[in-house]
Amino acid sequence: MTKFDDVAAFWQAVSAPYTPPGSELGETMKKSTDAWEKAVNIALTAASDTASINEKWTKAAFDNLRELSAARENSTDNFSAWQDFASKAAEASSENLLAYSEVVRKSQLATAELAQSYTV
């Protein structure tokens, strides 16, 4: 596998004859790659956070379904089990949508900060 430094050295050697003296091409490339790295990290962090929310929500839903499918003695117990299931599902939905919105908020703030700090 080629290391990043090898690739960077190659591109510097290739672009050297085409770079006018005193050019800021190297600096611009460095800024661009730094911005790209930060943007990718923002996206991957958001993806990781949403995957964690999804995993937690799915496990909770399966646990609630196990409780719902348990055998009960009479129909009133079944009715209350369905009510409990519905209320837990509604509560979980609102909590997880709030968690998703927090991930989006953090990503938007980080992206706005990135956009303001880099002018290429």
Steps between C-alpha positions, in 0.01 A plus 500: 500500500629845413546743784351849486846660518607305190194623310554858621865491395399364159247779442748764613754366250241490222359847566835673567572590135150648460500704820598863452756637745338637815179307433280400789396172338663289771329697773166479321536124457581463871195706598281297265616166635460620858146618427420171325629299797288701743190471278540123477544477877179698552310264269645185653429619853138570406469159335647328805270688737188415298607135480524493879153652532362246251657208688364616838153565355486161327604309813238684705233424239586130502486492881158666488381246244618215724296645785198540273520142370509345847202278584233658719207361694215721383409755235526803730867415557548484123334839458721660765807336342410660165453836672838469671662405170346797319600747771858364512524519120374858496739601778794330328413670172499845652824436692679364196378774269634748753834314498505511118431872504791549741731314261379719213546815707857409593581412139354826370692706755825320422443541126420871535811549713707315241358710216575822685854403593612396152506726201686338216 
